[in-house]
Amino acid sequence: MSAADTPRSRRNEAGRTKSGKPRPGTGGQGRRRLEGKGPTPPATERPGHPAQKRAAAASAGPRRAGDPSAGPRRAGDASAGPRRSGDTPSGPRRYGDGPAGPRRYSDGPAGPRRSGDASASASASAPVSPGARRTTRGAGEAAEFVAGRNPVVESLRARVPATALYVGARISRDDRVDEAIKMAADRGVPVLEAGPAELDRLTGGALHQGLALRVRAYEYAHPDDLLARAADAGELPLIAALDGVTDPRNLGAIARSAAAFGAHGVVVPSRRGAGVTAGAWKASAGALARIPVARAANLARALQSYREAGIFVAGLDAAGDTAVRDLDLATAPLVLVTGSEGRGLSRIVTQACDVLIRIPITASTESLNAGVATGIALYEIATIRGQELRPSAPS
């Protein structure tokens, strides 16, 4: 057998192309044969695995914040505890601040920035609590973000209470961005710069267009505070309560009607109901700044508590026996309860009502919007009470 027919020469021919270059995929028959890596190690020994991080944290033991004996904290170390997005050595930076001190937005760019420069990172924005990252919209327990150029400008025009305006770095400016920055600066709202990744995180991936407004979390009152407010004013209590109304715009419209017709507050349930959000502020046209909104953990119990305090409860229901204009209890301390448009009042709330009232409508109309129905009922109650309502033009 010649040298050209040896097994080694045949393997070389199979592992190389005609030009002599190595052929990809020799099937483990090349010089370096395939060798197994052995059995898969346990999860506690795999670098980067959550089980390995927990085991490392358990073996390291508890470590106090700021303890120099604990050594440096590695990125991703589970024992280091959570870290807020806005924690930087120099703290939050206002929009337009550069290395040479603060600069105005109209001063132009402050020179090129490197992608790894900490002073230009998106994490230099205001700190955000971990609870504010995943919050049900309308919960009112954490700050809400309004995303998009038009929504942000409309919220600022409606004087929605805000804590910060976030502007994307190197975004294309237009009239809406300039107007938002000007209105925020005039009202003392901090203007902060944030990168695209930071804006995506703050707004939950919404289409922000480089602009986001952080709305202040609303401070709810207690249902008993509304009775104290009526007592301080020396007036008969008139309270609006909402059962299952989930649209914040309806809440804003009802608050506007309540403020216009002399009500002393609005009660909403803590669950399965709308809260005070940016949409509610815009629909109220500023009325939420003048009338309190109370939150009840259990609306039926809150209504029962009102009844024990001598307050009558009237529920709006299409099948009610009494027309709102014929309500004799309108001259007594009263709570007006409005249900959702689809389901109406719940069974347990209906049982807590002293009387069910209706608004007469034509047969061709199935029902009224919750905000419209509450406004009509509050007007009729105020008329029966003989309040002097000054005429106002629609807005």
N, C-alpha and C positions, 0 to 999 in steps of 0.2 A: 504494500500500500504506500503510495507516494505521500510526500509531506503535505501536498495540497489537499489530500483526502483525509487527513487526520481529524479526529473529533474536535480538536481545538480550533482548527481552521474553519470547520463547518459552523461552529458556534460564532466565530467572528463574522463569517459571511451573513449569518442570520441576524446578528446584532448590529450590522452596519449597512449603510446605503451603498449605492454604486460608487459614489464619490468618496467613500471611506468615512463619512461622518457617522457617529453613533445613531442607531435607529431607536426611536422612543419605544419604550415598553418591551423589554427583553424577556418578560415573563419570569424574572428572577434567575435567569441563566447566565447573567453577566458575571463580571469579576466580583462585584459585591452582591452576594446573594441576599435574598430577603430573609430577615430574621425577625421573629415575633417580638413584641414588646413585653410579653409576659402577661399575667392576669391583671385585670383592671383593679386598681387600688381602691380601698374603701372611700366613701364620700368624705370622711373626716381627714383624709390625707391628700385630697386633690386640691391643688392651689386654686383659690378663687371660688371654690364651691361654698354655698351658704352654710353647709354643715361644718366645713373646715373653719369658716369665720367664727361660727358659734363656739366651736371647740377651742379656738385660739383665745376668744374673749373669756371663756370660762377658766382657762388655765392662767390667763393674765390676772384675773380677779378684778374687783372694783377699783376704779381709778378716779381720784378726785380731779375736778377741772382745775387746771392751773398748777398741778403738782409737778415740780421739776423733776422729781425722781421717777416719774412715769415714763420719761423719755419722749422722743418726738412721736407725733401721731401720723401714722401712714394713711394715705388716701385709700378709702374703702375699709378701714379698720372698724368693725362693728362695735368695739368697745369704746370708740371715741364719741359715740352719741350722735344725734342728728345735728346737722349744721344748716343754719338758715341761709337762704339764697343771697341775702344782702349783706352777710358778714364779710367785711373786708378790713384790712388793717387800718385804713383811713376812714371807714364809715361810709354812709351813702353820699353820693356826689350829685349835686344839682345839675340839671341839664345845662350844658354850656360850660361847665367847669373844666379847665385844662390844667396841665402841669404848672403853668405860671399863674395860677389863681383863677378866680371866677371871671368868665367873659360873657358878654351879652350874646343873645342868640343872633343878633344882626351883625356881629363882628366878623362873621365869615368863618371858614374852617380854621382849626388850630394846628394845621399841619398834618402830615401823614401819621397814621398810627399802625403799629405792628399788631398782628393778630394775637400775639401772646402778651401784649402789654396789659398789666393788671389795671392800670388807670383807665383803659378803654374797654374793659370787659363789661359784659352785660350784668354781671353780679354786683356791680356798683350801685344798683338801684336800691330803693328803700326796702328794708327787711319786710318779709311777708311771713306771717305765722304759718306753721305747717297745717293748721286746721283750715286756713283760707284756701288751700290748694284744691281740695275736693269738697265742695259745699253745694248742697242743693240750691238751685237758683230760687231766690225769694225766701230763703230761710231766715235771713236777717241776723244770724249769729256771727257772721264774718263779713268782711268787706266784699263788695261785688264789683266786677269790672265791666265797664261798657266799652266795647270794641268797635272800631270802625270810625272813619272820619266824620261822616254825617251824624251817626248816633252820639258821638262825643260832643260835637258842636251843638246839637239839639239839647243835650243834657246840660251843658254849660249855659245855654240861653235860658233854660227853664230854672236855673239857679239850683240845680240838684247839689246837695252838699257833698263835696269831694275832698279827698285827702291828698291826692297826687295825680298829676297828668304825666303819662309815660309817652315819650316821643322816640321813635326809632332812630338809630344812628344812620346817617347818610341817606335819609329818605328824600324823595323828590317833594319839594315844598310846593304848596298851592295856597289858595285863599283860605281854605278850610283849616289847614294846619296853622297858618298865621293867626287866624281869628281865634282858634282854640288856645294857642299860646298866650295871646293878648288878654283874653278873658280870664284865663287862669292866673296870669300875673297880676291883673287888676284886683282880683279877689283874694290874693294871698295864697293861692293853691300852689304848692311846690311843683316845678316842672323838672322831671327827671329824664335822663337819657337811658335807653335800654336797647340791647341788641335784638335781632330777630328771634333768637332762641329764647331769650328772657320774655319777650312779649308773647310768644307762643305758649310758654308755660303759665304766665299770669292769666291769659285769656282762655285757657283750656283748648287751644288750637283753633280759636275762632278767627275769622277773617278780620284782622285788626287794621290792615293798611298802614301800619307804622304808628298808630295812635290808639291809646287806651286810657281810660279814666277810672280811677279807683274811687268808688263811692263809699262814704262813711257808713259804718254799720249803725242801724237804727236802734235807739234805746227805747225799748217798749216799757209802757207803764203797767201797773197792776190793775186789775178790774176794779178794786176798791178805790183806787185813786180817782176814778171818774166820778164816783159819788162825792168824794171830798171836794172835787173841783166844783160840782154843782152847789154844794153846801157853802163853799166860800163865796160863790157868786150870789147866794140867796135866791136861787131859782129851782123850779121843779126839775128833777133829773130827767134828761132825755138822752138815751144812749142807743146807738146803732150797733147791732151784732151781726156777724156774718157766719153762716154755716155752710161750709163746702164751697165757698167762692174762691176759685183758684187763679183767676186772672188778676194780676197786680193792677192793671188799668182800671178794673172795676173798683178795687179798693181805693185807688186815688180819686176816682169820680165820686164815690160815696163819702170819702173824707171831705171833698169839696162841698158836697151838698149838706153834710152835717155841720160844717162851719158856717154855711150860708143861712141855715134855718135854726140855729141856736142849740144844736146838740152839744153835749159835753164830752163826747169821745166815741171811739169805735173799738169794739172788741172782736178779736179774731182768734181762732184756735191755733195752737202751736203746731198741729199736724193737719195735713190734708186741707190746707188753706193758704191763700196768698199772704205774703209778707210785704213789708215796705221795701221796695226795690227802686231802682232808677226809673222804671216804667211807672210805678205808683207815684213817685214824686212828680214826674212830668204830667200825668193825668190830673193830679190834684191842683196844679197851677199855683203851688206854694202853700196850699191850705194845710198840708201836713206839718208845716212849721208853726201853725197856730192851734191845731187840735191834736190831742194825744191819741195814740193807738195803743191799746192794751192787749196783751197776749195771755190767753187762758190755756192751761194744760188740758182742761176738760171743759168744753163749752157748756154742756148740760149741767155740770156742777156749778159753774159760775152763774148760770141763769137761776138755778135753785137758790144759790146764795143771795142773789138779788131779790128773789121772792121773799126770802126770810127777812130781808131788810125792809120790806114793805114796798118793793118796786113791782109793778105789774109787767108781765111779759106778753107782747103781742107778736104773733108770727105772720109773715106775709105768705099767703097760700092761695093759689087759684081757686081752690074749693072751699075757701073760707066762708063762714056764715054771715059775716058783717062786712059791709063796705067800709073802706077806710074813712070816708067822709062822715059816716054815722058812728064812729068809734067814741063811745062815752068815756072810755079810759084815757082819752087824749089829754084831759085836764088833770090827770093824776101822774105821779112819777111812773115813767114808762121806759121799757126797753123794746126796741123794734128789731126783730130778727128777720134776716133775709137769707133764703137758701140759694142753692145753685140753680142755674137756668134749666139744666136737664133733669136733675133728681128732686129739686126743691128741698124742703126741710127734711132732715133725717127723722126717723121714728122717735128716737130718744129726745131730740130737741122739741119735736111736736108735743110730746107728753109734758114737757116742762113749760109750755106756753099756757097762759090763762085764756087767751082768745086767739082765734085765727081770723085774719082780715084779708080782704081781697081788693083789687083795683079793677073796677068794671072796664072791660075793653070790648071791642067788636068781636063778633064770632069769627071773622076772617083772620084775626091775629091770634096765634097760638099762645104766645107769652111775651113778656117784656124782658129787656136786659136787666140784670141784677142792679146795676148802677142806676138805670132810669127808674125802675120800680121803687128803689129806696128813696130816690130824690122826690118822686111824686108823693110817697107816703109821708116823708118828713115835712113837705110843704103843707099837706092837708092837716097834719097834727099841729104845725105852727099856726096855721090859720084858725083852727078850733081854739087854740089857746089864746088867740087874740093878740099875738105878738105884732109889733109894729115892724113890718118888713119894708125896708126902703127899696124903691124900684131900682133895678139894675139892668143894663143892656147886656145881651148875650155876648160871650167872648169865646 
